Amino acid sequence: MNPSTDYIPFARPSTGPEEEEAAVRVIRSGWLTSGIEVKEFEKEFAAYVGVKHALAVNSATAGLHLALEALGIGPGDLVATTTYTFTATAEVIRYLGADPLFIDIERDSWNIDPAELERAAVKHKGRIKAVIPVHMGGQHCPMDEICAIAGQYGMKILEDAAHSFPVKTDKGYSGTIGDAGVYSFYANKTITTGEGGMVVTDSDEIARRVSVMRLHGIDRDVWNRYTVRGGSWRYAVVEAGFKYNMTDIAAAIGREQLKKAEAFYLSRKKIAESYNVRFEGLDFIIRPPVSQAHSWHLYIMRIVPEKLTIDRDRFIECLGEEGIGTSVHYIPLHIMPYYSRRYGLKPEDYPEALDKYGKSISLPLFPGMTENQISRVVDAVKKIGERFRRAGI
Ligand SMILES: Cc1ncc(COP(=O)(O)O)c(C=O)c1O
């Protein structure tokens, strides 16, 4: 291995012998699907973020679908959300026959703009049933403003906290402030179970509905059905539900990851701060806004096109040539063929999202990144910027 030339991935899961032993323990136990491990993971996760109910599911997409269903969203409803997100946030609205109403993002962040949300609420008078703020890249949304608008216009709030675990704010953890919140444990997220997610809520009603709908609309969970003595085979199907439960193998891995969540967070924060310090004074990039309330799932820098002779795509190619993995978060949904065609949306309808999309690059960021790797990323960014600096500027 050559640390000076090896490829630096954009993301890498951090797992160790603890996760390996936990998975083996479950495999050897004879119980692989949802059972004790899931129950314990839910209990521990609920205690960690300080909520009444945590419900484990097999992805955040499943969790968003279930939570939205439990909030009563159905055909013909409008659900406001940001255009600057992954398609999962909006596709679940379509699953329920409702329609997403895309909102532009703030000037200084990649998060939904509360002023634009309020404008939409006024325009669509009472038709927006819910809002899904997405804590983009891990930066907590302006929830005070969003809660005030939602309260005034009668919208439910479902937080897409896929990126923002474990962000602590003075109102509680990111994801626990709305009516419900959903975290993702996908392979590149801040903690992972390979695939997985968690729905959190303080509402008994939402929790009950999510619990029934995540397992075929059956009124008892699998563990209950197979372990309770006497009549354990009997159950009632009370709804046409889904198959969204988490396995015990995933939950056992998740429990180990949860123990490391704070250490992972501190490591990510340190790397992001290191980037911010070392990029200071560079005029051809804009650093992400520094905020206390950030999980640093993503470090998104923006290029300043006026200072460079190359565009964002070429900048990414050059980083690739230096052995640096990157990504772009995200191609806004309103320019995706499905959404633009269905809702007649034009790229320029969301100017802030379009502008940020054209300039954004997500740099490598994962716990365990070495000093050498951080320096290589910083040096590569500087080198490319100097090489392609626009003459006379
Ligand atoms: C903002 C956002 N919401 C939801 C999801 C869906 O998460 P999952 O892959 O766990 O279904 C993702 C996945 O990357 C995401 O980035």
The ligand as a Tripos MOL2 file, in Angstrom:
@<TRIPOS>MOLECULE
LIG
   16    16     1     0     0
SMALL
NO_CHARGES

@<TRIPOS>ATOM
      1 C1        -31.7580   12.7190    2.3360 C.3       1 LIG1
      2 C2        -32.0280   11.2560    2.2490 C.ar      1 LIG1
      3 N1        -33.2170   10.7830    2.6280 N.ar      1 LIG1
      4 C3        -33.5020    9.4720    2.5830 C.ar      1 LIG1
      5 C4        -32.5810    8.5600    2.1460 C.ar      1 LIG1
      6 C5        -32.9440    7.1170    2.0910 C.3       1 LIG1
      7 O1        -32.1430    6.3510    2.9300 O.3       1 LIG1
      8 P1        -32.0670    4.7700    2.7820 P.3       1 LIG1
      9 O2        -31.0190    4.4530    1.7870 O.co2     1 LIG1
     10 O3        -31.7310    4.2830    4.1680 O.co2     1 LIG1
     11 O4        -33.4180    4.3020    2.3510 O.co2     1 LIG1
     12 C6        -31.3180    8.9830    1.7550 C.ar      1 LIG1
     13 C7        -30.3110    8.0260    1.2930 C.2       1 LIG1
     14 O5        -29.2000    8.3230    0.9470 O.2       1 LIG1
     15 C8        -31.0290   10.3720    1.8010 C.ar      1 LIG1
     16 O6        -29.8290   10.8340    1.4190 O.3       1 LIG1
@<TRIPOS>BOND
     1     1     2 1
     2     2     3 ar
     3     2    15 ar
     4     3     4 ar
     5     4     5 ar
     6     5     6 1
     7     5    12 ar
     8     6     7 1
     9     7     8 1
    10     8     9 2
    11     8    10 1
    12     8    11 1
    13    12    13 1
    14    12    15 ar
    15    13    14 2
    16    15    16 1
@<TRIPOS>SUBSTRUCTURE
     1 LIG1         1 GROUP 0 **** ****
